[in-house]
């Protein structure tokens, strides 16, 4: 059976491979005589810029999952060779690192650059570490929802899924005082009902989308709903076992992604997404690499770091934001 790390690893390889393609014009799809103008394709039919004048917006996710993992059946660096009925004790300590060391270390890094991030919180993880959840919000970061626990929701009925989302949100609200307006599904796998449920519950955006490098709007139940795209390319989950991607390679991936999007940002509205997980990016090597990248990115003119709820709000207010009527 495929695991999340296999899924992410394959996607990351594809994403990294795309960076090795020869550089071309934005709209060039095939070679044509120089005398013939190249027709715009896809979303690049006309220039679009951030309404606030930003050259590139960077949005960082800090996944708060540790403490909400199930007793069995979770991803970890250890092979699935444990006999049935036994608790994987070393794997549990790997998760504990997320709330004992990982998030505190990441919070210090965000403070260093005065960056506000979006923390996608699993309800049961928040319940397990309430003081840490409150500290995240106290420092100005967004508390977004990430489900009640690691149970998949794509196979639930409408009412079951609605309750699953509501229960996770209720825990976040009770402990942090904040009502989540953004949502992230387990494995990004939503059901055919998820968006309608989110709209019904008062959410304003979701991130389970990899189709664009800018936010856009979709019609849901007769009302616009924001999509703030996520990432697999700049996602630390590919470092799950530390053998598919080193921290140094991850840093290079971030730098290459930034440079290309920053170049495109001269003409087009561009968003760079970075995903950090408590027990992975909170490690010393990862924080060092992130520190180096942030120092590089922050000094470039026109770069802004934004929470995802802020990006969604900009998308709603800007009449030039793309609307995708055929979104699935």
Number of C-alpha atoms within 10 A of each C-alpha: 4 6 12 16 18 13 13 21 21 14 16 22 15 13 16 17 10 10 13 8 8 6 7 9 7 13 14 13 12 7 7 10 7 7 6 7 9 16 10 13 12 7 12 13 11 9 11 17 17 21 14 10 11 17 23 28 22 21 24 23 22 25 24 32 25 27 21 20 18 13 11 13 11 14 17 17 14 13 9 12 7 10 8 8 7 9 12 18 9 12 16 18 13 15 21 16 18 24 22 17 15 23 27 16 18 23 19 12 18 18 12 12 13 12 21 22 25 26 28 23 30 30 29 24 24 25 19 15 17 17 12 19 22 17 14 23 17 11 15 15 19 26 30 28 30 26 27 26 22 19 14 17 24 18 13 16 13 17 11 12 21 19 15 19 24 19 17 23 26 18 23 28 15 13 16 20 13 17 18 22 21 26 24 22 23 18 15 18 15 18 18 13 15 21 22 17 21 21 19 13 14 12 21 21 28 27 18 19 15 14 11 15 17 22 26 22 21 20 16 17 12 8 9 18 24 26 27 26 22 28 23 22 24 23 23 25 22 26 20 22 16 13 9 14 17 16 20 13 12 20 19 14 17 21 17 14 17 20 12 11 19 24 13 15 22 16 15 21 23 24 27 21 24 20 20 23 24 26 25 25 28 26 19 15 14 21 20 17 19 24 18 13 16 19 13 12 21 15 9 12 11 16 17 18 23 18 21 29 23 13 22 22 13 17 24 17 10 12 10 13 20 15 18 13 11 7 9 7
